[in-house]
Amino acid sequence: MIPAKIDTMSITTIKEKGVESIVDWFDQHKQSFYILGWSYLSNQQQMEELFYRSIIKIHKELPRFKSETSFETWVTSIFIHICRELSDDRSLQASEESETRQDLFKALDQLQEYEKEAVVLTYVKGFSQEEAAHLLQVSVEKMKEHLFSGIQSLQKEMGYGSNFNGCKEYHKDYIDYLEKAMDRSKKIDFEVHIYHCQDCQDDLATFQDVMLTMLNFTERMKDFHVQSDFMENIKARLAEKEKHRQLKNKKRKRMGIVFASVFALLMGIGFFTGAFTNLYYTWTEDDQQLRAFLQQGLGERLNLEAESDGVKIKIKSAIADDVQTLVFYEIEDIEKDNQYMMNYQNGVSVENEYEIMSRVTNPRYYPPDFKSDVNNEKKNVYRGKISLPPLTTESGTIKLKITMLQKLIRDSSEQNSFSAYYNMEDKTGEWSLEIPVTKKPSIEYALNEEKEVEGVPVRFDKLIIAPTATILQYAFNVDQWEKRIDDLNFDNLEVNNKKVKADMYGSTLVDSQQGMNWVAFRAHFDPLQIEKPKEVKIQLASVQLTIQDQKTIELDASRGYPQTFEYAGSTISIDKVEVRQPTQVVISSHEIKNRAFEWLQFQIKGENEYEIISMDMNSEGVLVDKNGVEYDATTPVAYEEIEQPRHFFTVLSIGLQSNNAGEKVIPKRLEINGYNTTKYLDNIVKISLE
């Protein structure tokens, strides 16, 4: 048995025994985690998926666990992360909620995410405010603010009324008083005030009712029994996963034996067959990327066709790996001189997607290609490629259904992908194609290298070489409050003197729970065919940073507007403050040259410190290149053709609305927490794999 509070020896045992021990631990703690899961999710299917994914993720991340935090806190952080993912996953959302789902859960659904998580972790899971604040990576004071606004929102959802009418300066003391965490002298002052203020008495009573409702609900839920087959279903799925893994290993061994048997024969005829194949595809395939795939035996010619409303679609080939399923196609307008392209999930779908494809990995986007020779030969033929999710099986048949195509209209004055993208029209029809495909293997190489980029630790974890893409998995540390990386961009990747360009659409998030203080991403590069990598060179391009630089500006209407102040070496103007519904605030900074900040991180406080204010913001700005040349941000421009572009705001128009119906927001302070900026880099990171 594993105790609730795990010591070092128990952790060692879990690491040795693996998934089975994690399942046993969850079995003992399923009650509290089951309740926590229901706070996010709405049906039994989602709940099983939640526990299944959590166990797999915890097993995968267990080597990174550090004993500075309790095991339960660490598990909860992963559990909450997956709760968030599943609550946004439409494929797992039932058309109707489970009838057994309590009304309080439905009330929690109406809260903002930060409110719900603060309330649930404190009153459902039972963490202290300090532990919950650590889990959510906020200060204890901010945690108290979230708790107050969460309970206030619950008050409205549960029918206790929508407003607190007591003295606003005492709102912040409600939680500490009711939880008996207030200093004696402060407690006496608070009770004296409550005794003489009827509105505050009513507020406190209502606030206490909501808190007691939460606590009583948690007590009642202790008697709630998880379905007897709940954990058994999850164990069965885990057992099936392990069985599938073992079968794959056996298959690899059998393939190795077969390969050894026929190796001598292949050596005899391999040269002639390989030479003929390369020559054949050189003659018959115009698309250079597809030609390379076919010559390497990663796919085969298909030539599947479907026709609808005068437009013929031909599937030329499909290449599948662990990254994506890449489908090469040709679209011909038989009746007119039009070119069309496909766009996944915009008229293009896979009917059996949930059966054979991953629901976790998002496909890549490939923009229109007007520079290739094949797309400039005929005005009615377009050849392109579309990315679909990777297969979850070794092979299968993709049932592709197309109901809409996007018509490409070339800008005669400037034929680039940007202008074409913004001049698309739709073509409807109905095309159905069944595409056989077999997934090709990928190879992973551990890098285990840590460097600093602009003073922030960056970890380069692994290199993945797949047939359709080269992937660099990296992570950056988010533990530094003063400066943190929001995004890291790359120019190219060089392996064994072969260089590939980075995908212009940046990186994808892998997991935000990398040892609590690390966030991992995957950068995509062009395909790279290398058998034995010896050295990796990573050319960094740019980094987007958030800099913490706090400043508070008092908003004094008696001085009139505009009012100016200095921040980060530049002048900022508060042009206008108009108290109305909604209140309007205009901030501007037109100095661009040598300006440190591109965007500001700020909030505006009203007369009531704890008033919940929503902000609606419109902005104006300019694009500036390396040489200081400015481009109007409102005019479409080929962004990828601008050398080292940076986007600066010049004017921010902000609308402020109070959550208390009918109240106008009277701005009293502008609180700047920091700013965002972009740095262009020429760093090269070299990593040896030998």
N, C-alpha and C positions, 0 to 999 in steps of 0.2 A: 504494500500500500504506500502511496505517496502522500505525505502530509500536505496541508494547505500551504504552510510556510516551508518552502523547500530549502534545505541546507546544501552546502557544496557537494557533499557525497551523493545526495539525491539527484542533483543535476548531472553528476557523472554517470549515475545509473541510467537516467533518461537518455543521455547521449549514446550510451552503449546499447541499450535495448531498442532505441529508435521509435518508430511510429506507434508500436504497441503500448509503450509507456505513456505517450502523449494521449492516446485514446483513453487509457485508464484514468489519467488525470482529469480529462474532460468529463468522463463518466461520473466522477465524484463531484465535479463542480458544475454539472450541466444545468442545475436548477437556476443559479444566478445568471449564467451566460445565456440560458434560454430566455429568461425575462429580458435581459439586455438586448438580445436579438429581436425580440418582438417590438421593442421600442423603435426599431428602424424598418422592419419588414412586415409583410401583411399576409403571408400564406406559408403553409407547411413546406412546399417545394423550396422556397427561398431559405427557410430555416435549415433544411438538410444540406443545401448547397453551402450555406454559411459555415456550418460546423466542418463539412468536408474540406472546403478550401482552407479554413483556418488551421486544421490539423496538418495539412500538406505544407502550408506556408511556415508554420512553427517548426516542423521537422527540417525544412530547408534552411531556415535562419538560425537554428539552434547553435551552430558553431560560433555565431556572432554574439550570443547572449553574454552579457556582462553582469556580474553579481552586485553592481552598485544599486540596481533596482530589484525589487522583488519579482519573482517569476510570474506571479499573478498579474502584476502591473504590466510587465512586458507582454504577456499573452493578451491582456485586454487591449493594449495599443494596436496589436495586429488584428485582433477581432473587430475592433471599431473601424479600422481601415477597410476591412472586407465588407463590413456592414454598409459603409458608404458606397462602395463599388456596386453592391447588389441592389441597394435602394435606387441607384440610377440605371440599373440594367433592365431595360424594357422587356427583354426576351423572357425574364423570369417573373414579370409582374402579372398576377392573375387579373382577370377581368373584374372579379369581385373579391373583396377581402374575406378572410376566414370569419365565419360567424362567431367563433369562439374568441375573437380578438376583443379585448376590453375597451370600453368607451374612453378610458384614460389614455390608452395608446393612441386612439384616434385624435384625442385632444393634443397629444404630444406631436403628432404629425403636422399640426398647424403652426408649430413654433419654428423660428429660424434655427438653422442647424446648430449654431454655437449656443443658443439657448437650450435646445433639447439635450445636447450632449452634457452641458453643465448640470442640468436638473437630473438626468438619468444617472450619470456617474455618481452624483452625491446622494440622491435619495432612493434610487433603485439598486445600484451596485454597491453603495455603502462606502465609497471612498471618502477620505477627508478632503476638505477644500484644497489643501496643499498637494495631496496625491492627484486629485483631479486636474489641478492647474498644471502639474508636471506632465500628465498624460496629454493634455490639450496644448501644451507648450505656450502657456500664457502666464502672466503674473497672478498672484493670489488676489490682488485688488481687482484685476480684470475679471477673474473668475467670479468674484462677488457681484460685479456689475452684470455678468451674464446670468447668474442665478437670480438676481432681483428682476431683471427684465423677463426671464423665463417664467418665474412665478407670476409676474404681473400679466403676462400673455395667457398663462394657464387659467388665471382668474377669469379672464374674459371668455375663454373657450368652455369653461366649466359652469358658466352661468352665474358667477358671483358678482357680475358688473364689470364695467370696462375701465374705470378710473379709480385712482387713489386721490382722495380729496384732502388728505392731511398735509402737514407741513413738509415741504419737499426736502428741506435740509436734514430731516430725520429719517428719510427713506433708507439711507445707506446703513442705518443701525438696526433695521428690523431683523436681519438674518442673525447677526451676532447676539442680539438680545434673546431671540427665541431659541438659539442653540446654546445659550448660557456661556458665551465666549467673550462677554464684555467685561472690561475692567470695572472694579467695584464703584469707583468714583463716577465714572461715566454712566454706569448703570443707574445710580441714584439720580443723577441729573435727568436721564432719559425717563425714568419712572415718574419723576415730579412733573415733567412736561406732559407725559401721557395722561396723568391724573387730571390736569387742568384743560386738556384739549380733546373735545369730543370727537372731532374729525380723525385725529390720530388714533384714538381708541378704536374707532370703527375700522380704520385702515389696518391696524395691527391685528384685530380680530379676524378680518377677512384673510389677511396674509397667513395667519396661523392656521386657519381652516384649510387653505390650499396645501400648506406644508404637511399638516396632519393627514390630509387625504392621500398625499404621496406616500407618507410613512405607513399608514394603515393599509394602503394598497399593497405595498411591498410585503407587509406581514401576511396579508391574505394570500399573496402569491406563493408564500413558502409552502402552503398546503396544496398548491397546484401541482399536479403530477404530469410529468413529461410522458408522452405516449410510450408505451412499453417497447415498441419496435423502432423508436426513433434512432437510438444509438446503434441498434442492430443493422438498420438500413445503411448507416454511414460505414460501419465496419465491413459490410458486404461490398460497398463501392471501393473501399480501400483495398480489400482482398482482391477484387477484380483488377484493380490498377496494378497491384504487385504481380498478379498472374500474367497480365499482358506484358509487363517488363521482362519477366523471366522467359516468356515465349520469344520475345524479340532477341534476347541474348542467345537462346538456343538456335534461332534462325541464323544469326550471324555466324555461329560456330559451324553450322551445316554448310553455309555458303563458303566458309573458309576451306572446308574439306573439298567441296566441289571445285573451287578455284584451283586448288593444288593439283587436282586430277587432270584438269584440262589445260594447265598452264603451258605444258610443252607444245600442245597443238596450237594454242593462241600465239605462241612465240613464232611459229612457222608461218602463219598466214596474217598475223597482225599488221605487219608493215604494209602489205598490199591492200588489205581491206581499209585500213586507216587512211592511206593516201587517196584511195578512190573516193571515200566518203567526203574528205575535205574538198577535193576537187569538184565533186558533184554539187555540193551545196554552194561552193563559190560561183558556179555557173548558174544555179537555179534559184538562189535566194538573194533578193536585193537588200533586205533589212539586215544591216550589219550585226546588230545585237542578237537577233533571232538566228542568223547564220552561225554565229559563234556557239550558241547553245546547241544547235543541231549537230555541228561538227564535233562537239565534245560528247555527244550522246546523251545529253541531259533532257532531251525531248524528241518528239517525232512529228512529222508532217501529218496534219489532220484533214484540212480542207473540208470542214463541215459547213453547210450552207443553209440559210433560211431566208425567205423573201416575204415582204409585206408592203403593200401600198407603194410599189415601184422602187423599193430600196432593198438591196441584197446585202446580207451580212455573212461574211465567211470567217470562220475560226481557223487560223493557220496553224497554231500550236499552243500548248499550255505547259509551263514549267512550274513545278511545285517543289517547295522545300519548307523548312520550319519557319521561315520569315513571312512568306506570302505565296499565293498562287498567281503566277503571271500569265495572263492570256493575251496572245497576239491576234489581232483581228484586222480585217479589211472590210470597209463599208463602201458600197458602190450605189450611187443614185442612177438608176437605169434610165429615167425619163428626163432629168434635168442636170445642169451643172452645179451640183451642190456637194459639199463635203460635210460629213457628220462624224461625231465622236461619241463614245460611251462614257457615262459617269456613274460609278457604283452607288447604289441606293438612291439614285435620282433617275428612276426609270429602268434600272438594271438591278436584278435581284437573283439570288440562288434559292430555288424552291426547297431544296433539301439542305440548306445551310446548317441548321441546328443538328442535323444527323451526322455530317461529315466534316464540318469546319469549326475552327476555334471561335468562341464568343468573346475572347479576351483581347486578342490582337486586332488592332485596326489596320485596314489595308492602306497602302501608300497611295498618294495622288500623283498622277502623271499628267502634266499640262499638255495642251495641243503642241504638236511638233511641226512647225512650218519650215524649218530649216533643212530638213532631210530632202534629198533628191527625189525620193519616191513620192513625196507628197506635193511635189511641184511639177510632176509629169502630166497628170490629168486633173482637170477641174472637178470631176465627179467621183474621184476615188480618194479615200483617206485611209492610211494604214497607221494603226496605233496599238497601244497596249493598255490593259486595265488590270489593276491589282485587286485580287480577292483575298479573303482571309486564308491562312494556311490550313491544310488538312489536319484533322485529328486522327485520321486513319492512314495506313500505309499507301492505300490506293482507293479510288472511288470514281464515281461518275457524277460530274457537276451538272445539275439541271438548271441551265441558265435561261432566265426569262427576261425579255427586253420589251418594254412597252413605250419607251421614249428615248429618242436620240437628241443630241444637241447639235444644232446646225452651226458651223463655223463661218463667220463672215470676216474675211481678211480686210484689215485697214490698208487701203491702197497707198497711203502716205507713209505708213510705218508698220510693216508686217512683222509683228512680234507677238509672242504668246500672250502678253498682257492685254494688248488691244483686242486680240481675238476673243479672249475669255470674257471680256465685257461687252461683246457683241454677239451673244449666243441666242439662238432661237430654238424652239422645240419641234421635233418631228415625232408624231405618235404612230404607233403600229403595234404589231404583235409578232415577235420572233421568239421561237423556242429552240434551244440547242442542247444536246447532251454531250458533254465533253469528258472522255476518259482521261484520267491523269494518275500518275504515280509519283509519290513524294521522294525526292532525292535527299541524301543525308547532308548534314552540315557538320563542320568540325570546329570545336571550341579550343582556344589556347588561353591559358591563364597568364595574365600580365603582372598582377600584384605590384604595381608601381604607384607611388604617391608623390605628387609634386605640389608646389604652390603656384596659384594663378592669381595675380594681383593681391597676394597676401592671404588667400583663402586656400586651404588644403583641397586638392582634387585627387581622387583615386582612380586609376585606370585598372579596371578589373579583368576584362577579358576581350579577346578578339574572336569574332565568329565569322568564319568563311563559309558562306552558303552559295549555291549556284546563282541565285538571282540578286544577291546583295552581299556587301561586306559590312559587318556590324562591329562598332566599338562600344562596349559597355563601360560606362564610367560613372562616378558619383562625386558629388561635392558636399563638403561639410557645411552644415547650417547651424553650427553651435556658436559661431561668432555673432554677437549682437550688433557690433559696430558696422560690420560690412558683410554682406552675403551675396552669393551668386544666384541670379534668377535664371540665367541661360548662358550656355557656353556653346559657341559655334566653331566649326572646323573648316579649314580650306581644303585639305587633302590628307590622304593617308598613303604612306609609302612602305611597301613590304618587299624585301629582297630586290630593291631598286625598281620595282614596278609601282607606279603612282596611280591612284584613283581619286576622283573628285567627290566631295561631300554632297549629299542631297541638299538642294536649295531650300527645302521645307523644314530643315532643322531636325531636332531630336524628339524622341518619344519617351514619356515617363514609364519607367519600369516598376518602381516601388518606392513609396515615400517612407518606408520603415526599414531603412538600412542601418540597424544598430541605433535607432532613435535619432541619431545626429547626422545621418547621411541620407541624401536623396539620389537615387540612381536613374540614369537615362541611357538610351541607346541612340547613337548617332549612325545614320545610314550613309553608306558610300556605294559607288558603282561596284559591280561584281569583280572579283579578283581571283584568278585561277593560280593558286600557289600550293605546291605539295608540302614543302617543308619550310615554313617561315623561320628565318634566322634573326631578323631585326625589323622592328617596327618604328617608323618615324611618323609622328603625328604633328601636322602643321596646324596650329591654332589660328583662328581668324579673328574672333571678337568675343567679348564677354559683357553681359548685361548685369549690372550690379545695383543693389539697393544699399545706400549709405545712410546710416543713422546719424542725423544731425538735427537735434531737437531745438525748436524755438517757438515761443508763445507770443502772439501779438494781440494786445487788448484792442477790441473794437469799440471805439468811443464815438458815438454818433454826434456828440456835441461839437466835435472838431470838424465835421463835414468831410465829404469825400470828393476827390480821391485822396488817399493816404498812402505814403510809400514807406518801405523799410528795406534794410539790407539783409540778404541771406546768401550764404555760400559765395560771397564775392560779387553778387549781382543785386540789382535793384528790382524789387517787386512792388507793384501798385495794386491797392485795393480800390478799384475804380468806383464801385457802387455797392450800397447796401440798402435794399428797399424791403421794409417789413410789410408783408401782405400775404395772400394765400396763392401759391407758396411764396415764401420770402426769397428774394433774388439777391445773389452776391456775385460780383464780377471781379476776377483777379487777372492781372496781365503782367507779362514780362517780355518786352520786345527786344531786349538786348540778347543777341545770339552769340556774337563773337566771344570766344573764351568762356562761355557760360558752363558751369559745372553740371547743372542739373538739366535733364530733358523733361522730367515729370516730377511732380511733388506728391508725397504721401502725407495727407493732412486730414484733419477733421475740424468741424466748426461746432463750438459749444454754445448753448443758449443760456438763459438765466438759470434754468434748473440743471444742475450738474448731471443728474441721472435721467434727464429727459431723453427719450429715444427719438432720434432725428434721422429721417431718411433723406439722402441726397440724390438729386437727379442732375447729371452734369453733361454739358456740351462743351466741346473744345475747338479751338482753331490752332493751327500750327504750320510749321514749314519743315521741309526736308532740306538738309544741308550736306553737301558732299565733302570729301577730304580737303578740297581747296577753298571751301567757304562759299561755294556757289549755292544759292537758295532756289528751291523748287516749291511751287504752290502745292501744298498737301491735298487740296481739294480737286486738283486736276490729275486724271489718270496718267501715270508715267511708268516706264519700264524700270521698276525698282531694282531689278537684278543688274541693270546696266549702269547704275550710279555707283561711283567708286566710294566705298566706305560711307554709306549714308547714315545720318542720324536724324531722328525726328524730335523737334523741340516744340512744346506747346508755347503759344503766344498769348492766348486768351482762354480763360476758363469761366463759363457761365454756369452758376450753380443754383439749383432750386432746392429750398429747404422746407420739409414738411414734417410737422409733429405727428407722432402716433396717437396723441390725445386729440380726438376729434374736435374741430372748431378752434383749436388754439393756434395762434401765430407764433412762429419761431422768432425770437429776438436775439440775434447773434451777439455774443459778448466776447468770444475769444476765437482766434484762429490758431490752432495747435498743429505745427508742422513737425512730423515725426522723422522725416528724412526725405530722400529723393532717389530717383532712378537715373542711371547714366550708362553709356556704352563706351567701352574701351576697345580699340582695335589693336591686335597683337601680331607679333611676328615670331613668337616662341615656337620652337620645335622640340618636342619631347621624344627622346630616343629610348627604346626599350629592347633589350636583348632577350631572345627566346632560346638561346643556346645554353 
